[in-house]
Amino acid sequence: MTTINTNEWPPSNLSNLLVVADWKRVDEIGNMTDEDKRNTCIFEMSNRTRNTKGYYQALNDQQLVGNGALYAVMRVKGWRTAAEMKNLTMEDLRETAIVNLNYKRIPNMQSYSNFELASWACCDDMPMVVNFSESNKTFVI
């Protein structure tokens, strides 16, 4: 059984990603196989970025979660809108995150994984309150 932490930012597994990105409800996750979770993440990411399903299928679960975490963090940080991200590749999103994180003066930022970049984005001094309009969920980050 997978424990789902809806306050975990960035999400560290497929279940948490699906919930905090607002792609599935907690009660839906329990009925999903690991393969269903993976395929749902691939479907959602390929429909929300310019990368293809094949791009996301080639990633392992950890990389897929990292890509999804970076997407979700960028959305809640307001670095790009959902409409803007639909026209960008993950590489474009990664570069945008690096530019936005540059003020932290993190050395060798290009060498960090997408999950690590999402983690850096989540560790600002001030909490961020996020309200996803689709579900009226509120998270304090």
trRosetta pair geometry for C-beta under 8 A, 3 or more apart (Angstrom, degrees):
i j d omega theta_ij theta_ji phi_ij phi_ji
1 30 7.8 1 -143 -129 91 89
2 13 7.1 -150 -155 115 124 144
2 15 4.5 156 138 -32 146 163
2 29 6.9 -94 77 149 124 118
4 15 5.1 -113 -95 143 94 115
4 16 5.9 167 -147 -85 69 65
4 19 5.6 89 -173 -12 126 157
4 26 5.4 177 90 -131 153 96
4 29 5.9 103 -69 73 144 161
5 8 3.9 75 100 -27 114 114
5 16 5.8 -7 54 -110 73 121
6 16 7.5 -169 -89 -142 36 78
6 19 5.4 -94 -103 135 87 128
6 20 6.1 160 -151 -78 59 81
6 26 6.8 -64 -60 -70 121 120
6 137 7.4 -108 177 -167 131 134
6 139 7.0 -133 146 -97 85 112
7 139 6.2 169 -117 -146 61 98
7 140 7.5 -2 -140 55 105 71
8 11 5.6 91 101 -107 103 54
8 12 6.3 -80 158 4 134 92
8 16 5.1 -35 67 -159 129 144
8 20 6.8 -114 68 -51 73 146
9 20 6.8 176 -85 -169 77 154
9 73 7.0 120 -169 -94 103 96
9 122 4.6 178 129 -132 103 139
9 139 7.1 121 -48 152 125 137
9 141 4.8 -13 37 -129 165 106
10 69 3.6 69 173 -165 131 121
10 70 7.6 5 -130 -57 153 43
10 72 7.0 135 -142 71 93 114
10 73 5.7 -53 -95 -53 109 121
10 115 6.4 -162 84 -153 141 69
10 118 3.8 42 -62 133 156 122
10 119 5.7 -95 12 -70 110 59
10 121 7.7 61 -56 61 113 101
10 122 5.7 -152 -38 -30 74 143
11 16 3.6 -179 -151 116 103 102
11 17 4.1 169 103 -73 145 58
11 19 7.6 153 -110 56 140 81
11 20 4.8 -174 -58 35 121 133
11 21 7.2 -80 4 -29 147 90
11 65 6.6 -122 107 -164 89 100
11 68 7.1 -44 67 108 120 109
11 69 5.5 -154 50 -95 74 95
11 72 6.9 39 9 48 111 158
12 16 6.2 32 39 51 57 146
12 65 6.6 51 -175 161 27 143
12 69 7.8 37 -79 -81 38 141
12 115 7.7 75 -119 -155 66 127
13 16 5.2 87 55 16 75 101
13 17 6.9 -137 96 -8 35 93
13 61 7.8 8 -148 157 67 117
13 65 6.1 -55 -125 -108 17 148
14 17 5.6 -57 -145 37 30 115
14 18 6.3 33 159 -23 66 104
14 34 7.2 108 54 -152 149 69
14 37 4.1 101 134 144 131 122
14 38 6.0 -60 -120 -74 154 58
14 41 5.7 -102 -141 -36 97 141
14 61 6.2 -70 -45 -159 113 106
14 64 7.1 14 -92 101 97 119
14 65 6.1 -104 -67 -80 56 102
15 18 6.0 -56 -153 31 27 110
15 19 6.7 14 155 -9 62 109
15 29 5.1 84 -147 -163 95 136
15 37 6.1 -47 -71 -134 61 146
16 19 5.9 -64 -150 42 33 106
16 20 5.8 13 164 -5 73 113
17 20 6.5 -62 -131 46 24 95
17 21 5.6 14 171 -9 64 119
17 23 7.8 2 130 29 73 125
17 41 6.2 38 105 -109 133 122
17 65 5.4 -145 -48 -133 141 78
17 68 4.5 54 -163 115 135 141
17 69 6.4 -88 -107 -63 106 72
17 72 7.1 -158 -149 -24 76 145
18 21 6.4 -61 -136 44 16 104
18 23 4.9 -92 -154 71 64 105
18 24 4.1 0 159 31 113 114
18 29 6.2 148 83 -94 134 107
18 37 6.2 -102 -37 -147 141 89
18 40 6.2 38 -112 106 123 130
18 41 6.6 -96 -73 -72 88 88
18 44 8.0 154 -118 -1 73 156
19 22 7.6 25 171 -76 32 32
19 23 7.8 -80 -58 47 17 71
19 24 6.1 -59 -76 78 56 79
19 25 7.2 53 -120 -158 84 18
19 26 5.6 45 -117 -76 132 70
19 29 6.5 -39 -56 -48 107 138
20 72 6.1 70 114 -177 98 155
20 139 6.9 46 -142 -71 95 161
21 44 7.1 107 122 145 140 151
21 68 6.1 -72 -57 177 150 104
21 71 7.2 32 -123 95 126 106
21 72 4.5 -103 -96 -92 87 122
21 75 7.9 88 -139 39 78 147
22 132 4.4 -177 -69 -179 153 163
22 134 5.5 121 161 63 136 124
22 135 5.4 -160 -142 5 111 128
22 137 6.6 -167 -95 32 106 132
23 40 6.5 143 139 153 128 110
23 41 7.6 125 85 -96 164 55
23 44 4.8 -29 -124 -100 144 156
24 28 4.6 -125 -174 81 102 128
24 29 5.8 119 122 -64 131 80
24 32 7.5 -23 -158 -27 163 149
24 40 6.6 29 -45 155 127 155
25 28 4.7 96 58 0 77 104
25 29 7.5 -134 96 -16 44 84
25 135 7.6 168 -91 -130 90 140
26 29 5.8 -48 -157 17 37 116
26 30 7.8 39 154 -22 62 96
27 30 6.6 -44 -163 19 38 112
28 31 6.3 -69 -167 40 44 104
28 32 6.7 43 145 -31 73 113
29 32 5.6 -64 -154 26 39 116
29 37 7.2 46 -143 -97 83 112
32 36 4.0 -136 -163 92 91 129
32 37 5.1 112 131 -56 130 80
32 40 7.2 -41 -147 -9 148 139
33 36 4.6 105 49 1 73 101
33 37 7.2 -134 95 -4 42 84
34 37 5.7 -52 -152 34 34 113
34 38 6.4 34 151 -18 66 106
35 38 5.6 -53 -146 37 33 112
35 39 6.1 29 156 -16 66 108
36 39 5.9 -58 -143 41 28 108
36 40 6.2 30 156 -22 64 107
37 40 5.8 -56 -148 35 27 111
37 41 6.5 27 153 -17 63 105
38 41 5.9 -57 -153 36 30 110
38 42 6.4 29 151 -18 65 107
38 61 6.4 -79 -103 -102 111 92
38 64 6.8 62 -143 98 81 170
39 42 5.5 -52 -146 37 34 114
39 43 6.2 38 154 -21 66 105
40 43 5.6 -51 -146 37 31 113
40 44 6.2 29 156 -17 65 107
41 44 5.9 -56 -143 39 29 109
41 45 6.1 22 161 -13 66 111
41 56 7.4 -159 119 175 83 133
41 64 5.5 90 122 161 138 120
41 65 7.7 -44 -153 -80 159 54
41 68 5.7 -63 -157 -68 111 145
42 45 6.2 -59 -141 41 25 105
42 46 6.1 18 162 -14 63 113
42 53 5.7 67 160 -148 107 80
42 56 4.3 161 -132 113 80 129
42 57 5.9 53 -136 -68 144 68
42 64 7.0 -51 -70 -139 76 131
43 46 6.2 -63 -144 40 22 105
43 47 6.3 10 160 -9 61 114
43 53 7.2 10 -92 -111 47 108
44 47 6.0 -68 -149 43 26 104
44 48 6.0 6 160 -7 66 121
44 68 7.6 54 90 -119 118 113
45 48 5.8 -70 -137 46 29 102
45 49 5.9 -14 176 18 70 113
45 51 7.0 -18 141 70 98 115
45 56 5.2 134 82 -95 129 148
45 64 7.5 -144 -7 -158 157 84
45 67 6.2 52 -139 121 149 120
45 68 6.0 -95 -75 -85 120 84
45 71 6.6 -163 -120 -24 90 163
46 49 7.0 -66 -120 54 23 81
46 51 6.3 -95 -113 97 65 75
46 52 6.0 18 -138 179 113 26
46 53 4.4 -6 -89 -73 166 62
46 55 7.4 148 -99 49 96 98
46 56 5.7 -115 -55 7 97 134
47 86 8.0 -31 151 -126 50 97
48 71 6.6 84 113 -169 130 142
48 82 6.7 -68 -150 -158 100 88
48 85 6.2 4 159 113 84 113
48 86 6.0 -88 -166 -93 39 73
49 71 6.8 -101 -52 -105 120 128
49 85 5.9 -57 -95 158 73 87
49 86 6.7 -130 -98 -125 22 30
49 88 6.2 -61 -147 83 85 66
49 89 6.4 86 166 -133 110 27
49 90 6.1 45 170 -56 160 70
49 93 6.9 -63 -121 -28 127 134
50 86 7.2 95 -56 156 69 41
50 87 5.9 33 -60 -172 115 26
50 88 5.8 -161 0 89 112 14
50 89 4.8 -66 68 -70 108 63
50 92 7.6 46 30 20 124 134
51 55 4.0 -96 -179 68 109 154
51 56 6.4 113 122 -40 123 88
51 89 5.4 94 -57 -142 86 75
51 90 5.5 4 -36 -14 141 98
52 55 4.9 116 56 -5 70 97
52 56 7.6 -146 98 6 46 83
53 56 6.0 -64 -156 44 37 103
53 57 5.9 40 149 -26 72 109
54 57 5.5 -52 -137 35 31 114
54 58 6.5 35 160 -25 63 104
55 58 6.2 -63 -163 28 25 111
55 59 7.6 26 145 -24 59 102
55 90 7.5 179 148 5 136 124
56 59 5.7 -48 -160 19 44 116
56 64 6.2 78 -168 -118 89 99
56 67 7.1 -139 -116 80 93 158
59 63 3.8 -131 -167 95 107 119
59 64 4.6 143 105 -59 125 77
59 67 6.8 -64 -125 -7 174 134
60 63 5.1 91 51 13 70 103
60 64 7.0 -131 98 -7 33 93
61 64 5.5 -56 -145 37 32 114
61 65 6.3 32 156 -18 67 104
62 65 5.9 -53 -148 36 29 110
62 66 6.4 33 150 -21 62 106
62 115 7.3 -60 173 -29 80 149
63 66 5.4 -52 -149 35 34 116
63 67 6.4 34 153 -18 66 102
63 113 7.7 -115 -113 -162 68 119
63 114 7.5 79 -157 34 62 119
64 67 5.8 -52 -150 35 31 110
64 68 6.3 27 153 -13 64 109
65 68 5.7 -58 -145 43 31 110
65 69 5.9 36 155 -24 67 107
65 115 6.5 33 106 -89 88 119
66 69 5.7 -51 -141 35 27 112
66 70 6.4 27 158 -17 62 105
66 113 5.3 -67 -145 150 152 108
66 114 3.9 114 151 75 101 98
66 115 3.4 -81 -112 -41 93 88
66 116 7.8 -1 -138 1 117 60
66 118 6.9 -171 -156 6 61 127
67 70 5.9 -56 -151 35 29 109
67 71 6.4 31 151 -19 63 106
67 90 5.4 -40 -138 -127 110 138
67 114 5.4 39 -79 105 46 164
68 71 5.5 -52 -148 36 33 114
68 72 6.2 30 156 -17 67 107
69 72 5.8 -55 -144 39 30 109
69 73 6.1 27 158 -17 65 108
69 114 6.9 139 65 130 94 93
69 115 5.5 60 55 -116 144 67
69 118 4.0 121 131 131 104 176
70 73 5.9 -55 -141 39 29 109
70 74 6.2 29 158 -19 63 108
70 90 7.5 89 80 -153 136 91
70 93 6.0 119 132 132 116 120
70 94 6.7 -3 176 -88 158 67
70 97 6.0 -70 -159 -56 107 156
70 114 4.3 -78 -31 -179 138 101
70 115 7.3 -99 -43 -74 92 32
70 117 5.9 33 -108 83 112 111
70 118 4.6 -119 -80 -63 58 107
70 121 8.0 109 -130 12 63 144
71 74 6.0 -61 -151 36 25 109
71 75 6.4 26 153 -22 63 108
71 85 6.6 109 -145 -174 90 148
71 90 7.9 -64 -62 -113 99 85
71 93 6.5 -14 -90 -172 67 161
72 75 5.6 -55 -151 33 31 114
72 76 6.4 17 158 -8 67 107
72 118 7.6 48 60 -142 86 131
73 76 6.1 -61 -144 43 31 101
73 77 5.9 27 158 -16 67 113
73 97 7.7 58 93 -117 116 122
73 118 4.5 164 -4 -143 148 87
73 121 4.7 106 161 92 136 139
73 122 6.2 -92 -123 -57 126 91
74 77 5.8 -58 -138 43 27 109
74 79 4.5 -78 -155 56 80 116
74 80 5.4 5 156 33 116 95
74 85 6.8 129 104 -89 129 132
74 93 6.0 -111 -24 -162 167 104
74 96 6.7 63 -132 101 134 122
74 97 6.2 -91 -81 -78 110 96
74 121 7.6 -55 -69 -163 57 169
75 78 7.8 27 167 -68 28 33
75 80 7.3 -50 -86 75 51 73
75 81 7.8 61 -131 -150 71 27
75 82 6.3 38 -124 -71 113 78
75 85 7.1 -54 -78 -17 89 155
76 128 6.7 114 144 129 107 133
76 130 4.3 -24 -146 -112 119 136
76 139 7.8 -39 -135 66 150 120
76 141 6.9 98 133 -10 143 154
77 100 7.2 105 134 156 144 153
77 121 6.0 -76 -58 178 149 121
77 128 7.1 -38 -100 -151 62 167
78 81 7.9 8 -149 -74 60 63
79 96 5.8 133 151 148 122 114
79 97 6.9 84 128 -90 170 58
79 100 5.1 -55 -119 -66 130 162
80 84 4.3 -126 -171 90 96 125
80 85 4.9 117 119 -59 126 88
80 88 7.0 -40 -172 10 164 151
80 93 7.1 -105 25 -118 150 84
80 96 6.1 17 -37 157 123 163
81 84 4.7 97 51 6 77 101
81 85 7.0 -146 91 -5 40 87
82 85 5.8 -57 -145 39 30 110
82 86 6.6 44 153 -34 63 99
83 86 5.8 -45 -156 17 31 117
83 87 7.7 15 153 -5 57 102
84 87 6.4 -71 -168 39 38 102
84 88 6.7 23 145 -16 71 118
85 88 5.3 -67 -144 40 43 111
85 93 6.4 43 -135 -91 97 117
88 92 3.8 -128 -166 90 100 136
88 93 5.5 121 124 -52 127 80
88 96 7.4 -3 -169 -17 159 136
89 92 4.8 107 50 3 69 99
89 93 7.2 -132 100 -1 41 86
90 93 5.4 -51 -146 39 38 113
90 94 6.1 46 151 -25 67 102
90 114 7.1 -39 -180 -95 113 147
91 94 5.5 -48 -146 33 31 116
91 95 6.5 32 154 -18 63 103
92 95 5.9 -55 -151 36 30 110
92 96 6.4 32 150 -20 64 106
93 96 5.5 -53 -149 36 33 115
93 97 6.4 36 152 -21 65 103
94 97 5.7 -53 -152 33 31 112
94 98 6.5 31 151 -19 64 105
94 114 6.1 -84 -99 -99 104 93
94 117 6.7 131 -142 28 75 171
95 98 5.6 -52 -148 35 33 113
95 99 6.5 36 153 -19 65 103
96 99 5.8 -53 -150 35 31 112
96 100 6.3 24 154 -13 65 110
97 100 5.8 -62 -147 43 30 108
97 101 6.0 19 158 -11 68 114
97 114 7.9 105 40 -140 161 71
97 117 4.8 78 132 161 140 130
97 118 7.6 -52 -145 -71 150 55
97 121 6.4 -74 -154 -61 105 132
98 101 5.9 -62 -139 45 27 104
98 102 6.6 58 152 -58 60 86
98 109 5.1 135 -138 128 99 130
98 110 6.8 32 -120 -79 150 62
98 117 6.9 -62 -69 -130 69 132
99 102 5.7 -26 -159 -18 31 120
100 103 8.0 -41 168 8 40 98
100 121 7.4 36 104 -111 117 108
101 104 5.3 -35 178 19 76 118
101 106 6.3 -19 145 16 113 126
101 109 6.5 161 95 -140 121 143
101 117 6.7 -137 -15 -155 158 86
101 120 5.5 54 -141 119 140 127
101 121 6.2 -89 -81 -78 112 78
102 105 7.5 44 170 -70 50 43
102 109 7.5 -101 -94 -4 62 165
104 120 6.4 -169 65 179 169 115
106 109 4.9 91 90 -80 105 97
106 112 7.6 -4 137 -28 136 143
106 120 6.2 -30 -61 -137 160 149
108 111 4.5 -9 158 17 105 121
108 112 7.5 126 117 -30 79 82
109 112 5.8 -43 -164 12 48 116
109 117 7.4 78 -174 -102 93 98
112 116 3.9 -124 -173 93 105 129
112 117 5.3 133 110 -54 123 78
112 120 7.3 20 163 -16 168 132
113 116 4.6 99 51 6 75 101
113 117 7.1 -135 97 -3 42 85
114 117 5.6 -51 -148 36 35 113
114 118 6.4 38 151 -20 65 103
115 118 5.6 -53 -150 36 33 113
115 119 6.4 37 149 -23 64 103
116 119 5.4 -49 -149 33 35 116
116 120 6.6 38 152 -19 65 100
117 120 5.7 -50 -150 34 34 111
117 121 6.5 36 150 -20 64 105
118 121 5.6 -54 -151 35 33 114
118 122 6.5 30 152 -19 65 108
119 122 5.8 -60 -151 36 32 109
119 123 6.6 23 157 -22 66 111
120 123 6.1 -64 -148 31 31 108
121 124 7.6 -15 175 -32 41 97
122 141 5.9 -99 -146 179 88 113
124 128 6.9 67 54 -34 130 108
127 140 5.1 6 173 180 131 95
127 141 6.1 151 -164 76 72 43
128 140 7.4 153 75 -161 41 48
128 141 4.3 -20 59 62 92 105
129 138 6.4 -6 -174 -170 94 101
129 139 7.4 165 -153 83 48 46
129 140 5.5 -21 -99 -104 72 69
129 141 7.5 -172 -77 18 23 77
130 138 6.8 159 81 -153 51 51
130 139 4.7 -8 56 56 104 93
130 140 7.9 -176 18 -82 75 23
130 141 6.2 43 -12 -13 113 116
131 136 7.0 -11 -170 -147 97 42
131 137 7.2 171 -146 83 52 45
131 138 4.9 -15 -96 -98 81 82
132 135 5.3 19 96 39 112 91
132 136 7.4 -78 79 -20 68 11
132 137 5.1 11 40 51 106 93
133 136 7.3 21 -152 -69 30 54
